[in-house]
């Protein structure tokens, strides 16, 4: 009985020693740390991690990195050879416009056995989309118009990660027509305000849109087109056979009011119209019983500062003048 007890105790000791050795080997292999996404492009990625010292194991002999498209159940993997106390960098190819998951584990040696740490997941990363690296123009505006020309502007933003913004393309056409007039506009840098002027048709309304053109490696990439506000070309005043007398406006410049005066060859009523530089009608007044003379006041205090055009129609005669609303 005593011998049996001794044998049981010896077996238990051997089992405990073996279990303790196995358990120690399983836990002495430390996990990687400081996982970091170093860089991404549309076709590749670079990640890194730090290998801590697993002193209680005999040595760290390498590790395994796995990565997969987010939502996929299949991992891609590679085994790397390295030692403890180093920063490891890993690079591989990838698909553009794709989000990836990745994880790393260390491989350790303890005696004649190989053990692995647990996997540690890194921060998900997304590869660039080549088709969308070229930012679209913004802040499109109409700068000025006449009856024969127009000027517009837009702002170019830096289009990283594209290599550069080569130039832009502006298209414009008469409203509700089909063919576009297309013009390439050269840029002097990766960012800034671009101004463009061209001729137009009298009294026409124009649609216009702008796209940036970027380079990415050996490829030309176009941004989406962005539409600007409608261009309203000015209309020249109608001409009549009757000689148009001069119309006087004072004070000019003015802040709050103006007085119009003039003398005509015939007795008739007058129509006075005030328009802005975009051709928009801001004030209009029909004046009866003016006879051959005109003398009337206008309150223009609510008009924005700027240049305005005055048109006076008296019977068959038409006269024009301008005034400046200032501070």
KAWO-V54608 format. One line per field, one symbol per residue. burial: 1 if it has 9 or more other C-alpha atoms within 8 Angstrom, else 0. Layout:
burial: ???
This chain:
burial: 000000000000000000000000110111111011100111111111111101001111111111111000000000000111010100000111111111111111110000111011111011111100111111011101111111111111101001111111111111000000000010100100010000011111111111111111000011101111111111000000000010101101111111111111001111111111111011010010011111000001000000111111111011111111100
